[in-house]
Amino acid sequence: MYHPAMDASGRDDMTDKVSSVRGYGGDLSGAATMRTKVQSKRQTLNGQISKEIRMLEGAENLLRASTNRKARETAALELTFHESNLERLQAQLSQLNCAVTIYQHDGNKETRVPMICLGLKETDPVDLIAPIEKFLHQHYHVYENDYETPVTELASMRMAVRTPKRNEEGFGLLIDYVKQLYYVERRFFRNQKHGIVFQWYDSIQGLPTAQQSITFEKASVIFNVGVLHSQFAAKQDRSTSEGVEKAVEEFEKAAGMFDYLNEKFYNAPSPDMSPDTLQMLSALMLAQAQECLFERRSLDTEVLEGGVELAIELAQETARVADLYEKTHLSMGTSPFKGYITRSWVTLAKAKDFHFRALSRYYTAAAHLDFADETDMTGEEIASMRDQLHQMLVHSIRAEMRPIMTVDMQVDRGVGHLQSSILLHRDALRLLRGDGELKKLDTLIQVFYQDQQMALNKQTELQQMGNIDLSPRFNTAAEAPRLDGIAPREAAPRSVDVFGVGPDTDDLFYSLGPLSVFSSANDWTAPRTAQVSRTDNGFGFAIRGNAPVLICNVDKDSPADIAKILKDDVVVAVNGQMTIWSTHSEVVDLVKKSGPEVRMTVATFTRVTRSNVLPATKDSTDNTPPSSKKMESNGSTSRLPAPVSIEDAMQY
């Protein structure tokens, strides 16, 4: 709020310094990776889409305003042209959304199914420096040069969040910026017309959305935190147990971020942050996390060495993965997503549903067929095994399942599940090969094909035995009994405290004073300094409160009264030493050490938004966790702390 006068001569252009503060450089390395190239292409497409939308709106306005037939025909032709261009550009963006292999670890590209991860929301550059400097001068009565470093650092962070690195540094950058926005909104922009327009592009369709809301800026950055977690998950080497565990963790964090947004942010201005989309994205992340958990199991289980119990567990676990992909596919197919969600994503979710349902059928068949030999089993063990096999079946579309009583019945059930597995594998591969983008993913096709071949090999073994009836048990895979999806470890969203209320010193503009008092919501005069002499009756004023300390009483005709010190003035400095963060006792000590005269720097509040600002509370800092508040795209709620006990007034 106040600093001793400094040289106010002209400053250098801060824009040139923005990227040099604290090393916030973003992912702007000269050696452009494939991911950087794709992100750059997304930026270009988003700009072109934004331009086509403006041209489209212009053609629509011209068509509505025109009365001349020739002019209307021309406007209609332009409208058709720009609609076609917009569809073409969005199709290109959709193709980029399908370029999932560039985010995968090199070790996964030949052995692991690629995972879906989102592209970052793009944003246009924003000038934060000029409006904040203007507000510092007009509202806080300080020289802009005094805050050149924090202003430049904030602008640097904003520039860097456009291209965050895909590592812990990138996460830290985004989270740090969101935390700063919490402070900045209250310092500078609460209930103020700041004129800053934040334009962000939809992550999936590239549609631009522009608002002056800081909350919209925060929500968009938080969305990108979730995106970055999904990309970081796909980046892991899933051929190792450690890599799979990390992938699970990152997918669960991505789901947690999307759930957090869905809970805290409403009136979403862009489709990718609507409740339906966020729920769908969370479901997708959890399905992929569950798939990784099964991969973790498969790393330790190359063969069925655990008997019928392990086969049943694998059948139920793969059924659980299928359940989650089925849920994801159903959510993608709801009406809000018609033509919005990338078609290949919808197809892949359905194909994975079929694929893991097929694996579940295969393991069920293995449980029935591979352990049908009763020669080494007691009667009690046989009964227990058959009961397990029966209990794993939830229901049958055709009829209620009868308990398994004989070997022939057990084999017959196994053959039926094996046949349904082959049918489902065939359906999954048909979906992949019918999609223009997915059919290019060789690893995906190869993994699906290998798993299908595993079922076909089992069928060939049965054929070679010659004594097993292999006539079709089901006309379609849907007729086979549905398995109960159960996982020993369930994927779940990981809550991430985006704001993480920390010490006040996290605030770049900490030196302006306690946030609950020195904010855009309150007004005060420029600080003024008065020389106050001590008399036999003292200086003639009393103080109370902490951070900041206030004048709570001024004796009439006392030295303080003569020096124009007023009741409820805030004590900014004593003898040139800043006191806006000082405690009551610290200010008392400064006044006592002053001798016969004290130089008091004070400011007078001209507007306060809450009564508990005056008188000051014992602790007037606003420590309300942002995560406990609901955010709106047109602003955000906040509160000052509830009144607490205050220090006894001290007379001087």
NUTOR-771992 format. One record per residue (C-alpha): residue number from 1; residue in one letter; x, y, z. Coordinates in steps of 0.5 Angstrom, whole numbers. Layout:
<atoms>
ATOM marro vexgu  east north    up
ATOM   NUM     a     X     Y     Z
...
</atoms>
This chain:
<atoms>
ATOM marro vexgu  east north    up
ATOM     1     m     0     0     0
ATOM     2     y     6     5     2
ATOM     3     h    13     5     0
ATOM     4     p    18    11     1
ATOM     5     a    18    15    -5
ATOM     6     m    22    13   -10
ATOM     7     d    25    15   -17
ATOM     8     a    19    15   -22
ATOM     9     s    23    16   -28
ATOM    10     g    21    12   -34
ATOM    11     r    21     5   -34
ATOM    12     d    23     0   -39
ATOM    13     d    18    -4   -43
ATOM    14     m    16   -10   -38
ATOM    15     t    13   -14   -44
ATOM    16     d    21   -15   -46
ATOM    17     k    22   -17   -39
ATOM    18     v    16   -22   -38
ATOM    19     s    19   -29   -40
ATOM    20     s    26   -27   -35
ATOM    21     v    23   -27   -28
ATOM    22     r    23   -33   -24
ATOM    23     g    25   -37   -30
ATOM    24     y    17   -38   -33
ATOM    25     g    19   -40   -40
ATOM    26     g    14   -45   -41
ATOM    27     d    15   -51   -46
ATOM    28     l    18   -46   -51
ATOM    29     s    25   -50   -53
ATOM    30     g    28   -49   -59
ATOM    31     a    28   -57   -61
ATOM    32     a    21   -57   -62
ATOM    33     t    18   -64   -61
ATOM    34     m    12   -68   -64
ATOM    35     r     8   -66   -58
ATOM    36     t    10   -58   -59
ATOM    37     k     8   -58   -67
ATOM    38     v     1   -61   -65
ATOM    39     q     0   -56   -60
ATOM    40     s     2   -51   -65
ATOM    41     k    -2   -53   -70
ATOM    42     r    -8   -53   -65
ATOM    43     q    -6   -46   -64
ATOM    44     t    -7   -44   -71
ATOM    45     l   -13   -48   -72
ATOM    46     n   -16   -45   -66
ATOM    47     g   -14   -38   -69
ATOM    48     q   -17   -40   -76
ATOM    49     i   -24   -43   -73
ATOM    50     s   -25   -36   -69
ATOM    51     k   -24   -32   -76
ATOM    52     e   -29   -37   -79
ATOM    53     i   -34   -36   -74
ATOM    54     r   -33   -28   -74
ATOM    55     m   -34   -29   -82
ATOM    56     l   -40   -33   -81
ATOM    57     e   -43   -28   -76
ATOM    58     g   -42   -23   -81
ATOM    59     a   -45   -27   -87
ATOM    60     e   -51   -28   -82
ATOM    61     n   -52   -21   -80
ATOM    62     l   -52   -19   -88
ATOM    63     l   -57   -24   -90
ATOM    64     r   -62   -21   -84
ATOM    65     a   -61   -14   -86
ATOM    66     s   -61   -15   -94
ATOM    67     t   -67   -14   -97
ATOM    68     n   -64   -14  -104
ATOM    69     r   -65   -21  -108
ATOM    70     k   -58   -20  -111
ATOM    71     a   -55   -18  -104
ATOM    72     r   -59   -24  -100
ATOM    73     e   -56   -29  -105
ATOM    74     t   -49   -27  -105
ATOM    75     a   -50   -27   -97
ATOM    76     a   -53   -34   -97
ATOM    77     l   -47   -36  -102
ATOM    78     e   -42   -33   -97
ATOM    79     l   -46   -36   -91
ATOM    80     t   -45   -43   -94
ATOM    81     f   -38   -42   -96
ATOM    82     h   -36   -40   -89
ATOM    83     e   -40   -46   -86
ATOM    84     s   -36   -51   -90
ATOM    85     n   -30   -48   -88
ATOM    86     l   -31   -48   -81
ATOM    87     e   -33   -56   -81
ATOM    88     r   -27   -57   -85
ATOM    89     l   -23   -54   -80
ATOM    90     q   -26   -57   -74
ATOM    91     a   -25   -64   -78
ATOM    92     q   -18   -62   -78
ATOM    93     l   -18   -61   -70
ATOM    94     s   -22   -67   -69
ATOM    95     q   -16   -71   -73
ATOM    96     l   -11   -68   -68
ATOM    97     n   -15   -70   -62
ATOM    98     c   -14   -77   -65
ATOM    99     a    -7   -76   -65
ATOM   100     v    -6   -80   -59
ATOM   101     t     1   -84   -60
ATOM   102     i     5   -77   -60
ATOM   103     y     3   -77   -52
ATOM   104     q     5   -84   -51
ATOM   105     h    12   -87   -48
ATOM   106     d    16   -90   -53
ATOM   107     g    16   -96   -50
ATOM   108     n     9   -97   -50
ATOM   109     k     8   -96   -58
ATOM   110     e     9  -103   -60
ATOM   111     t     6  -107   -54
ATOM   112     r     1  -102   -50
ATOM   113     v    -6  -100   -52
ATOM   114     p    -5   -92   -53
ATOM   115     m    -9   -88   -48
ATOM   116     i   -14   -82   -50
ATOM   117     c   -11   -75   -47
ATOM   118     l   -14   -69   -48
ATOM   119     g   -10   -63   -52
ATOM   120     l    -9   -56   -48
ATOM   121     k   -14   -51   -48
ATOM   122     e   -11   -45   -52
ATOM   123     t   -11   -38   -50
ATOM   124     d   -10   -31   -53
ATOM   125     p    -4   -27   -50
ATOM   126     v    -7   -22   -45
ATOM   127     d    -4   -15   -42
ATOM   128     l    -4   -15   -35
ATOM   129     i     1   -10   -34
ATOM   130     a    -2    -4   -36
ATOM   131     p    -9    -5   -32
ATOM   132     i    -5    -7   -26
ATOM   133     e     0    -1   -26
ATOM   134     k    -6     3   -27
ATOM   135     f   -10     0   -21
ATOM   136     l    -4     1   -16
ATOM   137     h    -3     8   -18
ATOM   138     q   -10    10   -17
ATOM   139     h   -13     5   -12
ATOM   140     y    -7     3    -7
ATOM   141     h    -3    10    -8
ATOM   142     v     3     7   -10
ATOM   143     y     9     8   -15
ATOM   144     e     8     3   -21
ATOM   145     n    16     2   -21
ATOM   146     d    15     0   -14
ATOM   147     y    12    -6   -16
ATOM   148     e    15    -7   -23
ATOM   149     t    18   -14   -21
ATOM   150     p    11   -18   -18
ATOM   151     v     7   -15   -24
ATOM   152     t    12   -17   -29
ATOM   153     e    13   -24   -25
ATOM   154     l     5   -25   -26
ATOM   155     a     5   -23   -33
ATOM   156     s    11   -28   -34
ATOM   157     m     7   -33   -31
ATOM   158     r     1   -32   -35
ATOM   159     m     5   -32   -41
ATOM   160     a     8   -39   -39
ATOM   161     v     1   -42   -38
ATOM   162     r     0   -42   -45
ATOM   163     t     5   -48   -46
ATOM   164     p     6   -51   -40
ATOM   165     k    12   -57   -40
ATOM   166     r     9   -64   -39
ATOM   167     n    12   -65   -32
ATOM   168     e    12   -63   -25
ATOM   169     e    15   -56   -27
ATOM   170     g     9   -55   -31
ATOM   171     f     4   -57   -26
ATOM   172     g     7   -53   -21
ATOM   173     l     7   -47   -26
ATOM   174     l    -1   -48   -27
ATOM   175     i    -2   -49   -20
ATOM   176     d     2   -43   -18
ATOM   177     y    -2   -38   -23
ATOM   178     v    -9   -41   -20
ATOM   179     k    -6   -39   -13
ATOM   180     q    -4   -32   -15
ATOM   181     l   -11   -31   -19
ATOM   182     y   -14   -32   -12
ATOM   183     y   -10   -26    -9
ATOM   184     v   -10   -22   -16
ATOM   185     e   -18   -22   -16
ATOM   186     r   -19   -19    -9
ATOM   187     r   -13   -14   -10
ATOM   188     f   -15   -11   -16
ATOM   189     f   -21   -14   -20
ATOM   190     r   -27   -15   -15
ATOM   191     n   -33   -11   -17
ATOM   192     q   -28    -7   -22
ATOM   193     k   -29    -6   -29
ATOM   194     h   -22    -8   -31
ATOM   195     g   -23    -9   -38
ATOM   196     i   -18   -15   -39
ATOM   197     v   -21   -20   -44
ATOM   198     f   -19   -27   -43
ATOM   199     q   -20   -31   -49
ATOM   200     w   -20   -39   -49
ATOM   201     y   -21   -44   -54
ATOM   202     d   -25   -50   -53
ATOM   203     s   -21   -56   -52
ATOM   204     i   -25   -61   -57
ATOM   205     q   -28   -57   -62
ATOM   206     g   -24   -50   -62
ATOM   207     l   -29   -45   -61
ATOM   208     p   -27   -39   -58
ATOM   209     t   -30   -36   -51
ATOM   210     a   -28   -29   -49
ATOM   211     q   -30   -26   -42
ATOM   212     q   -28   -21   -37
ATOM   213     s   -29   -26   -31
ATOM   214     i   -22   -28   -27
ATOM   215     t   -26   -34   -25
ATOM   216     f   -27   -36   -32
ATOM   217     e   -19   -35   -33
ATOM   218     k   -18   -40   -26
ATOM   219     a   -23   -45   -29
ATOM   220     s   -19   -45   -36
ATOM   221     v   -13   -46   -32
ATOM   222     i   -15   -52   -28
ATOM   223     f   -18   -55   -34
ATOM   224     n   -11   -55   -37
ATOM   225     v    -9   -58   -30
ATOM   226     g   -13   -64   -31
ATOM   227     v   -11   -64   -39
ATOM   228     l    -4   -64   -37
ATOM   229     h    -5   -70   -32
ATOM   230     s    -8   -74   -37
ATOM   231     q    -2   -73   -42
ATOM   232     f     3   -75   -36
ATOM   233     a    -1   -81   -35
ATOM   234     a     0   -83   -43
ATOM   235     k     7   -81   -42
ATOM   236     q     9   -87   -37
ATOM   237     d    12   -93   -39
ATOM   238     r     7   -98   -38
ATOM   239     s    11  -104   -39
ATOM   240     t    14  -103   -32
ATOM   241     s    10  -104   -25
ATOM   242     e    12   -97   -23
ATOM   243     g    10   -94   -30
ATOM   244     v     3   -97   -29
ATOM   245     e     2   -94   -22
ATOM   246     k     4   -87   -24
ATOM   247     a     0   -88   -30
ATOM   248     v    -6   -90   -25
ATOM   249     e    -4   -84   -21
ATOM   250     e    -4   -79   -26
ATOM   251     f   -11   -81   -29
ATOM   252     e   -14   -81   -22
ATOM   253     k   -12   -74   -21
ATOM   254     a   -14   -72   -28
ATOM   255     a   -21   -75   -26
ATOM   256     g   -21   -71   -19
ATOM   257     m   -19   -64   -23
ATOM   258     f   -25   -65   -28
ATOM   259     d   -30   -67   -22
ATOM   260     y   -27   -61   -18
ATOM   261     l   -29   -56   -23
ATOM   262     n   -36   -60   -24
ATOM   263     e   -37   -59   -17
ATOM   264     k   -34   -51   -16
ATOM   265     f   -35   -48   -23
ATOM   266     y   -42   -47   -26
ATOM   267     n   -45   -43   -32
ATOM   268     a   -40   -46   -36
ATOM   269     p   -39   -41   -42
ATOM   270     s   -35   -47   -46
ATOM   271     p   -38   -54   -48
ATOM   272     d   -32   -57   -45
ATOM   273     m   -33   -55   -38
ATOM   274     s   -40   -56   -38
ATOM   275     p   -43   -61   -33
ATOM   276     d   -44   -66   -38
ATOM   277     t   -37   -66   -41
ATOM   278     l   -34   -66   -34
ATOM   279     q   -37   -72   -32
ATOM   280     m   -36   -76   -39
ATOM   281     l   -28   -74   -38
ATOM   282     s   -28   -76   -31
ATOM   283     a   -31   -83   -33
ATOM   284     l   -26   -83   -39
ATOM   285     m   -20   -82   -34
ATOM   286     l   -23   -87   -29
ATOM   287     a   -24   -93   -34
ATOM   288     q   -17   -92   -37
ATOM   289     a   -14   -92   -30
ATOM   290     q   -18   -98   -29
ATOM   291     e   -15  -101   -35
ATOM   292     c    -8   -99   -33
ATOM   293     l    -9  -103   -26
ATOM   294     f   -11  -109   -30
ATOM   295     e    -5  -108   -34
ATOM   296     r    -1  -108   -27
ATOM   297     r    -4  -115   -26
ATOM   298     s    -2  -118   -32
ATOM   299     l     5  -116   -31
ATOM   300     d     5  -121   -25
ATOM   301     t     1  -126   -29
ATOM   302     e     3  -128   -35
ATOM   303     v     0  -135   -34
ATOM   304     l    -6  -138   -30
ATOM   305     e    -2  -140   -24
ATOM   306     g    -7  -139   -19
ATOM   307     g   -12  -144   -21
ATOM   308     v   -20  -143   -22
ATOM   309     e   -20  -137   -17
ATOM   310     l   -15  -133   -21
ATOM   311     a   -18  -134   -27
ATOM   312     i   -25  -132   -24
ATOM   313     e   -21  -126   -21
ATOM   314     l   -19  -124   -28
ATOM   315     a   -25  -125   -31
ATOM   316     q   -29  -120   -26
ATOM   317     e   -23  -115   -27
ATOM   318     t   -24  -115   -34
ATOM   319     a   -31  -114   -34
ATOM   320     r   -30  -108   -29
ATOM   321     v   -26  -105   -34
ATOM   322     a   -31  -106   -39
ATOM   323     d   -37  -103   -35
ATOM   324     l   -33   -97   -34
ATOM   325     y   -32   -96   -42
ATOM   326     e   -39   -98   -43
ATOM   327     k   -41   -92   -38
ATOM   328     t   -36   -88   -42
ATOM   329     h   -39   -89   -48
ATOM   330     l   -46   -88   -46
ATOM   331     s   -44   -82   -43
ATOM   332     m   -41   -80   -50
ATOM   333     g   -47   -82   -54
ATOM   334     t   -52   -77   -50
ATOM   335     s   -55   -71   -53
ATOM   336     p   -51   -66   -51
ATOM   337     f   -45   -69   -55
ATOM   338     k   -48   -70   -62
ATOM   339     g   -43   -68   -66
ATOM   340     y   -39   -65   -61
ATOM   341     i   -34   -71   -58
ATOM   342     t   -29   -73   -63
ATOM   343     r   -32   -79   -67
ATOM   344     s   -26   -84   -66
ATOM   345     w   -26   -83   -58
ATOM   346     v   -34   -85   -58
ATOM   347     t   -31   -91   -63
ATOM   348     l   -25   -93   -58
ATOM   349     a   -29   -93   -52
ATOM   350     k   -34   -98   -55
ATOM   351     a   -29  -102   -58
ATOM   352     k   -25  -102   -51
ATOM   353     d   -32  -104   -48
ATOM   354     f   -33  -110   -53
ATOM   355     h   -25  -112   -52
ATOM   356     f   -25  -112   -45
ATOM   357     r   -32  -116   -45
ATOM   358     a   -29  -121   -49
ATOM   359     l   -23  -122   -45
ATOM   360     s   -28  -123   -39
ATOM   361     r   -31  -128   -43
ATOM   362     y   -24  -132   -45
ATOM   363     y   -22  -132   -37
ATOM   364     t   -29  -135   -35
ATOM   365     a   -28  -140   -41
ATOM   366     a   -21  -142   -38
ATOM   367     a   -24  -142   -31
ATOM   368     h   -29  -147   -34
ATOM   369     l   -25  -151   -39
ATOM   370     d   -18  -151   -36
ATOM   371     f   -20  -154   -29
ATOM   372     a   -25  -159   -31
ATOM   373     d   -21  -165   -30
ATOM   374     e   -23  -167   -23
ATOM   375     t   -18  -173   -22
ATOM   376     d   -14  -169   -17
ATOM   377     m   -20  -166   -13
ATOM   378     t   -24  -168    -7
ATOM   379     g   -32  -168    -8
ATOM   380     e   -32  -162    -3
ATOM   381     e   -27  -158    -8
ATOM   382     i   -31  -160   -14
ATOM   383     a   -37  -157   -11
ATOM   384     s   -33  -151    -8
ATOM   385     m   -30  -150   -15
ATOM   386     r   -37  -150   -19
ATOM   387     d   -41  -146   -14
ATOM   388     q   -35  -141   -15
ATOM   389     l   -36  -141   -23
ATOM   390     h   -44  -141   -22
ATOM   391     q   -44  -135   -17
ATOM   392     m   -39  -131   -22
ATOM   393     l   -45  -130   -27
ATOM   394     v   -50  -124   -25
ATOM   395     h   -55  -126   -30
ATOM   396     s   -57  -129   -36
ATOM   397     i   -61  -125   -42
ATOM   398     r   -64  -132   -44
ATOM   399     a   -66  -136   -37
ATOM   400     e   -64  -136   -30
ATOM   401     m   -57  -140   -30
ATOM   402     r   -58  -147   -27
ATOM   403     p   -52  -149   -22
ATOM   404     i   -46  -153   -25
ATOM   405     m   -48  -161   -23
ATOM   406     t   -43  -165   -28
ATOM   407     v   -37  -164   -32
ATOM   408     d   -41  -164   -39
ATOM   409     m   -45  -158   -36
ATOM   410     q   -38  -154   -34
ATOM   411     v   -35  -155   -41
ATOM   412     d   -41  -153   -44
ATOM   413     r   -41  -147   -41
ATOM   414     g   -34  -146   -42
ATOM   415     v   -35  -147   -49
ATOM   416     g   -41  -142   -49
ATOM   417     h   -37  -136   -46
ATOM   418     l   -31  -138   -51
ATOM   419     q   -35  -137   -57
ATOM   420     s   -38  -130   -54
ATOM   421     s   -31  -128   -53
ATOM   422     i   -29  -129   -60
ATOM   423     l   -36  -126   -63
ATOM   424     l   -34  -120   -58
ATOM   425     h   -27  -119   -61
ATOM   426     r   -29  -119   -68
ATOM   427     d   -34  -114   -66
ATOM   428     a   -28  -110   -63
ATOM   429     l   -24  -110   -69
ATOM   430     r   -29  -109   -74
ATOM   431     l   -30  -102   -70
ATOM   432     l   -23  -100   -70
ATOM   433     r   -22  -102   -78
ATOM   434     g   -28   -98   -79
ATOM   435     d   -26   -92   -76
ATOM   436     g   -21   -88   -81
ATOM   437     e   -17   -85   -75
ATOM   438     l   -17   -91   -71
ATOM   439     k   -15   -96   -76
ATOM   440     k    -8   -92   -77
ATOM   441     l    -6   -94   -70
ATOM   442     d    -2  -101   -71
ATOM   443     t    -1  -102   -64
ATOM   444     l    -8  -102   -62
ATOM   445     i   -10  -107   -68
ATOM   446     q    -4  -111   -66
ATOM   447     v    -6  -112   -59
ATOM   448     f   -14  -113   -60
ATOM   449     y   -12  -118   -65
ATOM   450     q    -7  -122   -61
ATOM   451     d   -12  -122   -55
ATOM   452     q   -17  -125   -61
ATOM   453     q   -12  -130   -63
ATOM   454     m   -11  -133   -56
ATOM   455     a   -19  -134   -56
ATOM   456     l   -18  -137   -63
ATOM   457     n   -13  -142   -61
ATOM   458     k   -17  -144   -55
ATOM   459     q   -22  -146   -60
ATOM   460     t   -17  -150   -64
ATOM   461     e   -15  -154   -58
ATOM   462     l   -22  -156   -57
ATOM   463     q   -23  -158   -64
ATOM   464     q   -17  -162   -64
ATOM   465     m   -19  -166   -58
ATOM   466     g   -25  -168   -62
ATOM   467     n   -30  -170   -57
ATOM   468     i   -33  -163   -55
ATOM   469     d   -39  -161   -58
ATOM   470     l   -37  -154   -61
ATOM   471     s   -44  -152   -64
ATOM   472     p   -46  -145   -63
ATOM   473     r   -49  -144   -56
ATOM   474     f   -51  -136   -57
ATOM   475     n   -53  -133   -64
ATOM   476     t   -50  -126   -61
ATOM   477     a   -45  -124   -56
ATOM   478     a   -51  -121   -52
ATOM   479     e   -54  -127   -51
ATOM   480     a   -48  -130   -46
ATOM   481     p   -49  -129   -39
ATOM   482     r   -47  -122   -36
ATOM   483     l   -41  -122   -31
ATOM   484     d   -41  -118   -25
ATOM   485     g   -35  -113   -26
ATOM   486     i   -31  -113   -19
ATOM   487     a   -24  -110   -18
ATOM   488     p   -19  -112   -12
ATOM   489     r   -17  -104   -13
ATOM   490     e   -22   -99   -16
ATOM   491     a   -20   -93   -19
ATOM   492     a   -23   -87   -16
ATOM   493     p   -22   -80   -17
ATOM   494     r   -16   -77   -13
ATOM   495     s   -18   -70   -10
ATOM   496     v   -13   -65   -11
ATOM   497     d   -13   -58    -7
ATOM   498     v   -11   -53   -13
ATOM   499     f   -11   -47    -8
ATOM   500     g    -8   -50    -2
ATOM   501     v    -8   -44     2
ATOM   502     g    -1   -43     4
ATOM   503     p     2   -37     8
ATOM   504     d     0   -30     6
ATOM   505     t     7   -29     3
ATOM   506     d     5   -33    -3
ATOM   507     d     2   -27    -5
ATOM   508     l     6   -23   -10
ATOM   509     f     3   -17    -8
ATOM   510     y     4   -19     0
ATOM   511     s     7   -12     1
ATOM   512     l     0    -8     0
ATOM   513     g    -2   -11     6
ATOM   514     p    -7   -16     9
ATOM   515     l   -12   -18     4
ATOM   516     s   -18   -18     7
ATOM   517     v   -17   -10     9
ATOM   518     f   -13    -8     3
ATOM   519     s   -17   -10    -3
ATOM   520     s   -21    -7    -9
ATOM   521     a   -27    -8    -4
ATOM   522     n   -25    -2     0
ATOM   523     d   -22     5    -1
ATOM   524     w   -18     9     3
ATOM   525     t   -14    16     2
ATOM   526     a    -7    17     0
ATOM   527     p    -2    16     6
ATOM   528     r     0    22    10
ATOM   529     t     5    23    15
ATOM   530     a     4    27    21
ATOM   531     q     9    29    26
ATOM   532     v     6    28    33
ATOM   533     s    10    31    39
ATOM   534     r     9    28    46
ATOM   535     t     6    32    52
ATOM   536     d     5    31    59
ATOM   537     n    -1    27    57
ATOM   538     g     2    23    52
ATOM   539     f     1    24    44
ATOM   540     g    -7    24    45
ATOM   541     f    -9    18    41
ATOM   542     a   -10    10    42
ATOM   543     i    -9     4    38
ATOM   544     r   -12    -3    37
ATOM   545     g   -12    -9    33
ATOM   546     n    -7   -13    29
ATOM   547     a    -5   -13    22
ATOM   548     p    -7    -7    21
ATOM   549     v    -7    -3    27
ATOM   550     l   -12     2    27
ATOM   551     i   -13     9    31
ATOM   552     c   -19     8    36
ATOM   553     n   -19    14    39
ATOM   554     v   -16    21    39
ATOM   555     d   -17    26    45
ATOM   556     k   -20    33    43
ATOM   557     d   -14    38    42
ATOM   558     s    -9    33    43
ATOM   559     p    -2    33    39
ATOM   560     a    -5    28    35
ATOM   561     d   -12    32    34
ATOM   562     i    -8    38    32
ATOM   563     a    -4    33    27
ATOM   564     k   -10    31    23
ATOM   565     i   -10    24    26
ATOM   566     l   -17    21    26
ATOM   567     k   -21    16    29
ATOM   568     d   -21     9    25
ATOM   569     d   -14    11    21
ATOM   570     v   -10     5    19
ATOM   571     v    -3     6    22
ATOM   572     v     1     5    15
ATOM   573     a     8     7    18
ATOM   574     v    11     9    25
ATOM   575     n    18    13    24
ATOM   576     g    18    11    17
ATOM   577     q    18     3    18
ATOM   578     m    12     0    15
ATOM   579     t     7    -3    20
ATOM   580     i     1    -6    16
ATOM   581     w     3   -13    17
ATOM   582     s     5   -11    25
ATOM   583     t     2   -13    31
ATOM   584     h    -1    -9    36
ATOM   585     s     5   -10    41
ATOM   586     e    10    -9    35
ATOM   587     v     7    -2    34
ATOM   588     v     7     0    41
ATOM   589     d    14    -2    42
ATOM   590     l    16     3    36
ATOM   591     v    11     9    39
ATOM   592     k    15     8    46
ATOM   593     k    22     8    43
ATOM   594     s    20    14    39
ATOM   595     g    22    19    45
ATOM   596     p    19    26    45
ATOM   597     e    16    26    38
ATOM   598     v    13    20    33
ATOM   599     r    12    21    26
ATOM   600     m     6    17    24
ATOM   601     t     4    15    17
ATOM   602     v    -4    14    17
ATOM   603     a    -9    13    12
ATOM   604     t   -17    14    12
ATOM   605     f   -22     9    10
ATOM   606     t   -27    12     5
ATOM   607     r   -31     6     4
ATOM   608     v   -31    -1     7
ATOM   609     t   -35    -7     5
ATOM   610     r   -36   -10    11
ATOM   611     s   -37    -8    18
ATOM   612     n   -32   -12    21
ATOM   613     v   -26    -8    18
ATOM   614     l   -27    -3    23
ATOM   615     p   -25    -4    28
ATOM   616     a   -20    -8    26
ATOM   617     t   -20   -16    28
ATOM   618     k   -15   -19    32
ATOM   619     d   -13   -23    25
ATOM   620     s   -16   -19    19
ATOM   621     t   -12   -24    14
ATOM   622     d   -17   -27     9
ATOM   623     n   -16   -35    10
ATOM   624     t   -22   -37     7
ATOM   625     p   -20   -43     3
ATOM   626     p   -22   -42    -4
ATOM   627     s   -24   -49    -5
ATOM   628     s   -30   -48     0
ATOM   629     k   -33   -43    -5
ATOM   630     k   -37   -44   -11
ATOM   631     m   -35   -41   -17
ATOM   632     e   -39   -37   -23
ATOM   633     s   -36   -35   -30
ATOM   634     n   -39   -28   -28
ATOM   635     g   -35   -27   -22
ATOM   636     s   -34   -31   -15
ATOM   637     t   -36   -31    -8
ATOM   638     s   -32   -29    -2
ATOM   639     r   -32   -27     5
ATOM   640     l   -28   -23    10
ATOM   641     p   -27   -27    16
ATOM   642     a   -32   -27    22
ATOM   643     p   -30   -22    28
ATOM   644     v   -26   -25    33
ATOM   645     s   -23   -22    40
ATOM   646     i   -19   -16    39
ATOM   647     e   -13   -13    43
ATOM   648     d   -15    -8    49
ATOM   649     a   -14    -1    47
ATOM   650     m    -7     2    48
ATOM   651     q    -7    10    50
ATOM   652     y    -1    14    48
</atoms>
